[in-house]
């Protein structure tokens, strides 16, 4: 099949696929910038028993998908009316029971 025999819709589809794969490749390259984390020094310290609390920055840009993280603390809803009360069965202690029982 010669290049002139390819229908136009196939050419458009291939062009769209190429755009998507180029964008994916560019995003991957952007994410792969920086150093691996944890660094080798941090791994060595951890293997020696040290607790590494503050990590070195790996040089990457912030993740655009997690730029704004909102935390919410939820509480149980307050009842609109006074909670229903219920009566429990009165239990007498064994000292107050008559000896005949």
C-alpha positions as CSV (number, residue, x, y, z in Angstrom):
1,X,0.0,0.0,0.0
2,X,1.5,3.3,-1.0
3,X,1.4,6.3,1.3
4,X,-1.2,8.0,-1.0
5,X,-3.6,5.0,-0.4
6,X,-3.9,5.6,3.3
7,X,-7.3,7.1,4.2
8,X,-7.4,10.5,5.9
9,X,-9.0,9.2,9.1
10,X,-6.1,6.8,9.6
11,X,-3.6,9.6,9.2
12,X,-5.5,11.7,11.8
13,X,-5.6,8.8,14.2
14,X,-1.8,8.2,13.8
15,X,-1.1,11.9,14.4
16,X,-3.3,11.9,17.6
17,X,-1.5,8.7,18.8
18,X,1.9,10.4,18.2
19,X,0.8,13.5,20.1
20,X,-0.3,11.4,23.1
21,X,2.9,9.3,23.1
22,X,5.1,12.4,22.8
23,X,3.3,14.0,25.8
24,X,3.6,10.8,27.8
25,X,7.4,10.6,27.0
26,X,7.8,14.3,28.0
27,X,5.9,13.8,31.3
28,X,8.1,10.7,32.1
29,X,11.3,12.6,31.5
30,X,10.1,15.4,33.8
31,X,9.2,13.0,36.6
32,X,12.6,11.2,36.3
33,X,14.6,14.3,36.9
34,X,16.5,14.5,40.2
35,X,18.2,11.9,42.4
36,X,16.8,8.7,43.7
37,X,15.4,8.9,47.2
38,X,16.5,7.8,49.7
39,X,20.1,8.6,48.8
40,X,22.8,6.0,49.2
41,X,24.1,7.9,52.2
42,X,20.7,7.7,53.9
43,X,20.6,4.0,53.2
44,X,24.0,3.5,54.7
45,X,23.1,5.4,57.8
46,X,19.9,3.4,58.2
47,X,21.8,0.1,57.7
48,X,24.2,1.2,60.5
49,X,21.2,1.7,62.8
50,X,20.8,5.5,62.6
51,X,17.4,7.0,62.3
52,X,17.3,9.5,59.4
53,X,14.5,11.9,60.3
54,X,15.2,14.7,57.8
55,X,15.7,13.5,54.2
56,X,17.7,15.3,51.5
57,X,15.6,16.9,48.8
58,X,15.8,14.9,45.6
59,X,15.7,17.9,43.3
60,X,12.5,17.0,41.6
61,X,9.6,19.4,41.1
62,X,6.5,19.1,43.2
63,X,3.9,16.6,41.8
64,X,1.2,18.7,40.1
65,X,-1.4,16.0,41.0
66,X,-0.7,16.6,44.7
67,X,0.0,20.3,44.7
68,X,-3.0,21.0,47.0
69,X,-3.7,18.5,49.7
70,X,-6.7,19.3,51.9
71,X,-7.1,17.5,55.2
72,X,-10.5,17.3,56.8
73,X,-11.4,16.2,60.2
74,X,-14.9,14.8,60.4
75,X,-17.0,14.7,63.6
76,X,-20.2,12.9,64.2
77,X,-23.3,15.0,63.6
78,X,-24.9,16.4,66.7
79,X,-28.5,15.1,67.1
80,X,-31.1,17.7,66.2
81,X,-33.3,16.6,69.2
82,X,-32.5,15.5,72.7
83,X,-31.4,11.9,72.6
84,X,-34.1,9.4,73.6
85,X,-33.9,8.1,77.1
86,X,-34.7,4.6,78.1
87,X,-35.4,3.0,81.4
88,X,-33.4,0.1,82.7
89,X,-34.8,-2.6,84.8
90,X,-34.2,-2.0,88.5
91,X,-32.0,-4.7,90.0
92,X,-32.0,-5.2,93.8
93,X,-28.8,-6.4,95.5
94,X,-28.7,-9.8,97.1
95,X,-28.5,-8.2,100.6
96,X,-31.9,-6.6,100.1
97,X,-33.6,-9.8,99.0
98,X,-35.7,-11.6,101.6
99,X,-34.0,-14.7,103.1
100,X,-37.0,-16.9,102.1
101,X,-36.1,-16.9,98.4
